[in-house]
Amino acid sequence: MKAVFIRTALFAAVFFWGFQSLSAQTEVSPPPQKITPPIFLKPDDKTPPGGLASPAVPDQGPDRGPLSVEESIDAPQASLMAQLSDPDFFELLKETKKDETQINQVNWHVSDDIDLDYCHVRDEQGNNWYGWSDGQAFHWILMTGNRFWWYDEFAGHWLYYAKDYWWRADAQSPSRLQVLIGGEYYLCQKNGTILKDMGQDGSGEILSGNGPFRGDFHHGGHGGGHAAGGSGSRSNSSGSSSNP
């Protein structure tokens, strides 16, 4: 009888621990109620075309070793964008790309200026792409118009990086635009106040979390965690940086 009681207690403890662990994994932190005021696109800012494709993931990394990762569907992390967006480093990129003119050649850089090994590729249209591997996936960003851009394959939007966040280029009004936080689009006022959860695609139909502005979990899309190869979920893309 005593042994049965002990086994029952152990089973209950394991079940409770597993339930708590699952709850912790699915818990999504609510977005901030207010963020840094956004920078809106100006009339002379040109959004890249929707059909513009990023280069293929390089076969080799900076050490000439094989790269066995696929392109990520997550927006690049703010900690890395902060380094790339540093004004001095941004100017360095603009200078070095002038000497790297061969089309589709992968030019790797092992930098002492930032904690990142990155490559530069000029495509057939003359666009300048910068990419790196985080060990799990490969990230591509586009440099054009003195900005870094990233294309959200799942939502079908171009986003530009400025003042700590990725901002949706289209669907802007004089007072509102959308910002990407934790794999979710949010409607944001010009003073930085978060108004509404617009979902993983910016339409308000695919919500992926709980808490303020959040809906029920949607088992699909790419909100809330890291994944590569065009499926799964994507990770948090907010944080601090300098604005290029």
Buried (B, 14 or more C-beta within 10 A) or exposed (E): EEEEEEEEEEEEEEEEEEEEEEEEEEEBEBBBEEBBEBBBBEEEBEBBEEEBEBBEBBEEBBEEEEEEBBBBBBBBBBEBBBBBBBEEBBEBBEEEBEEBEEEEEBBBBEEEEBEBBBBBBBBEEEBBBBBBBBEEBBBBBBBBBEBBBBBBBBBEBBBBBBBBBBBBBBBBEEEBBBBBBBBBBBBBBBEBBBEEBBBBBBEEEBBBBBEEBBBEBBEEBBBBBBBBEEEBBBBBBBEEBBBB
